[in-house]
Amino acid sequence: MSPTPSPAPAASRLVLDEANAAIRAFVANRKVWTPADLEELARLRRAWMAAAKSESV
C-alpha cells in the first residue's frame, strides 16, 4: 500500500512562509540601514502581520 500524501498547506500558510522568507532575505548580512531600507522592512513586516492575522482567523 502506498503512503498517503500529506495535505497541501493552506494558502494562508504559504503566504506567511513567503513573507517570512522575504524578511529573512532582506535582512540577511545587512550592516547598513538607509531610511529607504527601513521603510521596505516596515512594508515587509506589515505583509507578514497581515498574513499571520489571516492565518489565525
Contacts in CASP RR format, 6 or more apart in sequence:
PFRMAT RR
TARGET T0000
AUTHOR 0000-0000-0000
METHOD contacts of the structure
MODEL  1
MSPTPSPAPAASRLVLDEANAAIRAFVANRKVWTPADLEELARLRRAWMA
AAKSESV
9 17 0 8 1.000
10 55 0 8 1.000
12 51 0 8 1.000
12 54 0 8 1.000
12 55 0 8 1.000
13 55 0 8 1.000
15 51 0 8 1.000
15 54 0 8 1.000
15 55 0 8 1.000
16 48 0 8 1.000
16 51 0 8 1.000
16 52 0 8 1.000
16 55 0 8 1.000
18 51 0 8 1.000
19 44 0 8 1.000
19 47 0 8 1.000
19 48 0 8 1.000
19 51 0 8 1.000
19 52 0 8 1.000
20 48 0 8 1.000
22 44 0 8 1.000
22 47 0 8 1.000
22 48 0 8 1.000
23 41 0 8 1.000
23 44 0 8 1.000
23 45 0 8 1.000
23 48 0 8 1.000
26 40 0 8 1.000
26 41 0 8 1.000
26 44 0 8 1.000
27 41 0 8 1.000
30 37 0 8 1.000
33 41 0 8 1.000
END
